Amino acid sequence: MAQLDVDISANLAEVRLCIAAAALRVGRDPDEVTLVAVSKTIDAARVRAAYAAGQRHFGENRVQEAEGKIGALADLADIHWHLVGHLQTNKVRPALGLFQLIESVDSVHLAEAISRQALVQERVAHILLEVNVAGEPSKYGFRPAELPDAAARIAGLPGIALRGLMTVAPAVADPEEVRPVFRTLRGLRDDLQQQVPESRWAHLSMGMTEDFEVAVEEGATIVRIGRAIFGPRA
Ligand SMILES: *Cc1c(COP(=O)(O)O)cnc(C)c1O
């Protein structure tokens, strides 16, 4: 019941203000930052409330959960869905029809499967590469050292538009502690711009409820925020 009391519209306004303030602190244009409302575990009615408050980009971490929700919200024009969780190769086929951006590509093998399905479905799949910057064993993502080779291979796959990098920073008490993680991701992106110039390295997806302001200060173009918008998850 508590979740029904959440004022999604007020939360969104607050988050947008904080994003703008963080951007302005470092001389960035706030419009460079896309807010993705991460709606995993949140029902379609609450997503609809966020849409009514002007939110257009949403994130899900599981294909199966997203399928029902996206179907239930198919009447909403100009809504964009981002996949932010690990994608199994056997879910690639439905994922391509559901998501406008797959942020969590974490292996060359997965990218190859996406490429094959994109050709079958006559689509171009827009993707980001997930990077495990801090090398946490519990997390998915490329290790920074393997990124240049992997990116070069993936950039050459047909049916794929490689658009940038994504990371999930370690959970810490003070968001300042993960500033170096975000800075590293930006550096990796800058290197890839030189190493793999055939891709347009437009996006840095980094920053969640606890750390998005630091991420915006460090150059995030996409922030993925759940709890600050929808309240705590069950
Ligand atoms: C759940 C999730 C988020 C949002 O997390 P909050 O802490 O609720 O803001 C962002 N990115 C990914 C990959 C997630 O799984």
The ligand as an SDF file (V2000), in Angstrom:
LIG
                    3D

 15 15  0  0  0  0  0  0  0  0999 V2000
   17.4170   -1.0800  -10.6020 C   0  0  0  0  0  0  0  0  0  0  0  0
   18.4170   -0.4750  -11.5160 C   0  0  0  0  0  0  0  0  0  0  0  0
   18.5700    0.9200  -11.5890 C   0  0  0  0  0  0  0  0  0  0  0  0
   17.8080    1.8950  -10.7070 C   0  0  0  0  0  0  0  0  0  0  0  0
   18.2170    1.7410   -9.3820 O   0  0  0  0  0  0  0  0  0  0  0  0
   17.6850    2.7440   -8.2310 P   0  0  0  0  0  0  0  0  0  0  0  0
   18.6860    2.5560   -7.1520 O   0  0  0  0  0  0  0  0  0  0  0  0
   16.3280    2.2940   -7.8760 O   0  0  0  0  0  0  0  0  0  0  0  0
   17.7150    4.1140   -8.7810 O   0  0  0  0  0  0  0  0  0  0  0  0
   19.4930    1.4240  -12.4870 C   0  0  0  0  0  0  0  0  0  0  0  0
   20.2300    0.6100  -13.2820 N   0  0  0  0  0  0  0  0  0  0  0  0
   20.1020   -0.7270  -13.2500 C   0  0  0  0  0  0  0  0  0  0  0  0
   20.9500   -1.5520  -14.1460 C   0  0  0  0  0  0  0  0  0  0  0  0
   19.2010   -1.3130  -12.3670 C   0  0  0  0  0  0  0  0  0  0  0  0
   19.0960   -2.6540  -12.3240 O   0  0  0  0  0  0  0  0  0  0  0  0
  1  2  1  0
  2  3  1  0
  2 14  2  0
  3  4  1  0
  3 10  2  0
  4  5  1  0
  5  6  1  0
  6  7  2  0
  6  8  1  0
  6  9  1  0
 10 11  1  0
 11 12  2  0
 12 13  1  0
 12 14  1  0
 14 15  1  0
M  END
$$$$
